[in-house]
Amino acid sequence: MFRRILVVFTSLFFSLMLLAGCNTMEGFGEDVEQAGDEIEEATN
């Protein structure tokens, strides 16, 4: 039971930190796109 609660709170914490870092889901999409572009450039 304790392990399950710990997993839920840990997941919630990391989700909130991720959303706080980019403020909006649109910003999150732009961050993912930029990361993808950088990976693509590194492989060429």
N, CA, C and O atoms as a printed pandas DataFrame, in Angstrom:
     atom_number atom_name residue_name chain_id  residue_number  x_coord  y_coord  z_coord
0              1         N          MET        A               1    0.826   -1.197    0.000
1              2        CA          MET        A               1    0.000    0.000    0.000
2              3         C          MET        A               1    0.868    1.257    0.000
3              4         O          MET        A               1    0.639    2.184   -0.777
4              5         N          PHE        A               2    1.866    1.274    0.883
5              6        CA          PHE        A               2    2.750    2.434    0.951
6              7         C          PHE        A               2    3.503    2.636   -0.359
7              8         O          PHE        A               2    3.681    3.764   -0.819
8              9         N          ARG        A               3    3.945    1.526   -0.955
9             10        CA          ARG        A               3    4.688    1.590   -2.221
10            11         C          ARG        A               3    3.818    2.202   -3.324
11            12         O          ARG        A               3    4.294    3.012   -4.120
12            13         N          ARG        A               4    2.558    1.814   -3.363
13            14        CA          ARG        A               4    1.638    2.334   -4.377
14            15         C          ARG        A               4    1.442    3.840   -4.206
15            16         O          ARG        A               4    1.463    4.584   -5.186
16            17         N          ILE        A               5    1.252    4.287   -2.973
17            18        CA          ILE        A               5    1.091    5.718   -2.698
18            19         C          ILE        A               5    2.354    6.474   -3.093
19            20         O          ILE        A               5    2.275    7.560   -3.668
20            21         N          LEU        A               6    3.512    5.907   -2.789
21            22        CA          LEU        A               6    4.780    6.536   -3.144
22            23         C          LEU        A               6    4.928    6.672   -4.656
23            24         O          LEU        A               6    5.372    7.713   -5.141
24            25         N          VAL        A               7    4.564    5.642   -5.398
25            26        CA          VAL        A               7    4.643    5.684   -6.857
26            27         C          VAL        A               7    3.708    6.752   -7.418
27            28         O          VAL        A               7    4.094    7.493   -8.323
28            29         N          VAL        A               8    2.495    6.840   -6.899
29            30        CA          VAL        A               8    1.522    7.833   -7.371
30            31         C          VAL        A               8    2.033    9.247   -7.115
31            32         O          VAL        A               8    1.994   10.091   -8.010
32            33         N          PHE        A               9    2.513    9.511   -5.899
33            34        CA          PHE        A               9    3.000   10.852   -5.581
34            35         C          PHE        A               9    4.254   11.208   -6.368
35            36         O          PHE        A               9    4.424   12.356   -6.779
36            37         N          THR        A              10    5.129   10.236   -6.580
37            38        CA          THR        A              10    6.341   10.486   -7.365
38            39         C          THR        A              10    5.977   10.811   -8.810
39            40         O          THR        A              10    6.530   11.744   -9.392
40            41         N          SER        A              11    5.061   10.059   -9.387
41            42        CA          SER        A              11    4.613   10.323  -10.756
42            43         C          SER        A              11    3.958   11.692  -10.874
43            44         O          SER        A              11    4.209   12.433  -11.824
44            45         N          LEU        A              12    3.126   12.016   -9.909
45            46        CA          LEU        A              12    2.463   13.316   -9.900
46            47         C          LEU        A              12    3.477   14.446   -9.801
47            48         O          LEU        A              12    3.361   15.453  -10.501
48            49         N          PHE        A              13    4.462   14.283   -8.940
49            50        CA          PHE        A              13    5.499   15.296   -8.761
50            51         C          PHE        A              13    6.254   15.547  -10.066
51            52         O          PHE        A              13    6.427   16.698  -10.467
52            53         N          PHE        A              14    6.700   14.487  -10.728
53            54        CA          PHE        A              14    7.447   14.658  -11.974
54            55         C          PHE        A              14    6.578   15.228  -13.091
55            56         O          PHE        A              14    7.060   15.997  -13.923
56            57         N          SER        A              15    5.301   14.856  -13.113
57            58        CA          SER        A              15    4.385   15.416  -14.115
58            59         C          SER        A              15    4.215   16.920  -13.910
59            60         O          SER        A              15    4.236   17.690  -14.869
60            61         N          LEU        A              16    4.048   17.329  -12.658
61            62        CA          LEU        A              16    3.897   18.754  -12.369
62            63         C          LEU        A              16    5.169   19.524  -12.701
63            64         O          LEU        A              16    5.095   20.636  -13.223
64            65         N          MET        A              17    6.317   18.960  -12.413
65            66        CA          MET        A              17    7.581   19.625  -12.731
66            67         C          MET        A              17    7.735   19.782  -14.236
67            68         O          MET        A              17    8.208   20.818  -14.704
68            69         N          LEU        A              18    7.341   18.771  -14.998
69            70        CA          LEU        A              18    7.424   18.834  -16.456
70            71         C          LEU        A              18    6.507   19.931  -16.985
71            72         O          LEU        A              18    6.919   20.723  -17.832
72            73         N          LEU        A              19    5.277   19.987  -16.499
73            74        CA          LEU        A              19    4.340   21.005  -16.974
74            75         C          LEU        A              19    4.739   22.404  -16.516
75            76         O          LEU        A              19    4.523   23.374  -17.242
76            77         N          ALA        A              20    5.309   22.519  -15.342
77            78        CA          ALA        A              20    5.736   23.829  -14.847
78            79         C          ALA        A              20    6.910   24.356  -15.662
79            80         O          ALA        A              20    7.078   25.567  -15.805
80            81         N          GLY        A              21    7.712   23.456  -16.190
81            82        CA          GLY        A              21    8.879   23.858  -16.966
82            83         C          GLY        A              21    8.511   24.495  -18.293
83            84         O          GLY        A              21    9.264   25.330  -18.794
84            85         N          CYS        A              22    7.386   24.133  -18.875
85            86        CA          CYS        A              22    7.034   24.689  -20.186
86            87         C          CYS        A              22    5.682   25.402  -20.174
87            88         O          CYS        A              22    5.225   25.870  -21.217
88            89         N          ASN        A              23    5.037   25.490  -19.012
89            90        CA          ASN        A              23    3.822   26.277  -18.774
90            91         C          ASN        A              23    2.578   25.808  -19.524
91            92         O          ASN        A              23    1.493   25.811  -18.942
92            93         N          THR        A              24    2.688   25.410  -20.771
93            94        CA          THR        A              24    1.506   24.988  -21.522
94            95         C          THR        A              24    1.822   23.741  -22.316
95            96         O          THR        A              24    2.987   23.405  -22.530
96            97         N          MET        A              25    0.788   23.064  -22.749
97            98        CA          MET        A              25    1.005   21.876  -23.573
98            99         C          MET        A              25    1.573   22.275  -24.936
99           100         O          MET        A              25    2.321   21.505  -25.538
100          101         N          GLU        A              26    1.232   23.456  -25.425
101          102        CA          GLU        A              26    1.811   23.932  -26.687
102          103         C          GLU        A              26    3.319   24.092  -26.531
103          104         O          GLU        A              26    4.091   23.712  -27.412
104          105         N          GLY        A              27    3.721   24.651  -25.413
105          106        CA          GLY        A              27    5.150   24.797  -25.135
106          107         C          GLY        A              27    5.834   23.447  -25.034
107          108         O          GLY        A              27    6.972   23.282  -25.475
108          109         N          PHE        A              28    5.127   22.469  -24.445
109          110        CA          PHE        A              28    5.668   21.117  -24.347
110          111         C          PHE        A              28    5.876   20.525  -25.733
111          112         O          PHE        A              28    6.894   19.884  -25.993
112          113         N          GLY        A              29    4.911   20.741  -26.622
113          114        CA          GLY        A              29    5.037   20.256  -28.003
114          115         C          GLY        A              29    6.218   20.881  -28.712
115          116         O          GLY        A              29    6.931   20.206  -29.454
116          117         N          GLU        A              30    6.427   22.159  -28.488
117          118        CA          GLU        A              30    7.571   22.839  -29.106
118          119         C          GLU        A              30    8.886   22.291  -28.554
119          120         O          GLU        A              30    9.853   22.128  -29.299
120          121         N          ASP        A              31    8.923   22.006  -27.247
121          122        CA          ASP        A              31   10.128   21.437  -26.636
122          123         C          ASP        A              31   10.443   20.071  -27.233
123          124         O          ASP        A              31   11.598   19.770  -27.534
124          125         N          VAL        A              32    9.412   19.243  -27.403
125          126        CA          VAL        A              32    9.613   17.908  -27.971
126          127         C          VAL        A              32   10.069   18.022  -29.417
127          128         O          VAL        A              32   10.955   17.283  -29.847
128          129         N          GLU        A              33    9.479   18.931  -30.163
129          130        CA          GLU        A              33    9.858   19.119  -31.557
130          131         C          GLU        A              33   11.313   19.573  -31.668
131          132         O          GLU        A              33   12.058   19.086  -32.519
132          133         N          GLN        A              34   11.709   20.498  -30.813
133          134        CA          GLN        A              34   13.086   20.988  -30.830
134          135         C          GLN        A              34   14.060   19.859  -30.485
135          136         O          GLN        A              34   15.108   19.728  -31.117
136          137         N          ALA        A              35   13.719   19.054  -29.494
137          138        CA          ALA        A              35   14.576   17.923  -29.127
138          139         C          ALA        A              35   14.690   16.945  -30.289
139          140         O          ALA        A              35   15.773   16.423  -30.552
140          141         N          GLY        A              36   13.596   16.693  -30.980
141          142        CA          GLY        A              36   13.610   15.811  -32.148
142          143         C          GLY        A              36   14.477   16.368  -33.260
143          144         O          GLY        A              36   15.223   15.626  -33.898
144          145         N          ASP        A              37   14.385   17.669  -33.497
145          146        CA          ASP        A              37   15.209   18.305  -34.526
146          147         C          ASP        A              37   16.692   18.188  -34.194
147          148         O          ASP        A              37   17.513   17.930  -35.075
148          149         N          GLU        A              38   17.032   18.377  -32.922
149          150        CA          GLU        A              38   18.429   18.292  -32.512
150          151         C          GLU        A              38   18.967   16.874  -32.661
151          152         O          GLU        A              38   20.110   16.674  -33.073
152          153         N          ILE        A              39   18.140   15.900  -32.327
153          154        CA          ILE        A              39   18.554   14.486  -32.494
154          155         C          ILE        A              39   18.750   14.183  -33.968
155          156         O          ILE        A              39   19.717   13.525  -34.352
156          157         N          GLU        A              40   17.831   14.665  -34.791
157          158        CA          GLU        A              40   17.922   14.415  -36.228
158          159         C          GLU        A              40   19.195   15.052  -36.810
159          160         O          GLU        A              40   19.870   14.433  -37.632
160          161         N          GLU        A              41   19.523   16.268  -36.395
161          162        CA          GLU        A              41   20.722   16.923  -36.882
162          163         C          GLU        A              41   21.981   16.194  -36.411
163          164         O          GLU        A              41   22.966   16.125  -37.146
164          165         N          ALA        A              42   21.957   15.658  -35.213
165          166        CA          ALA        A              42   23.119   14.947  -34.680
166          167         C          ALA        A              42   23.388   13.659  -35.428
167          168         O          ALA        A              42   24.534   13.216  -35.504
168          169         N          THR        A              43   22.343   13.045  -35.985
169          170        CA          THR        A              43   22.523   11.779  -36.697
170          171         C          THR        A              43   22.969   11.982  -38.128
171          172         O          THR        A              43   23.410   11.031  -38.772
172          173         N          ASN        A              44   22.868   13.188  -38.640
173          174        CA          ASN        A              44   23.268   13.440  -40.045
174          175         C          ASN        A              44   24.721   13.808  -40.147
175          176         O          ASN        A              44   25.221   14.051  -41.246
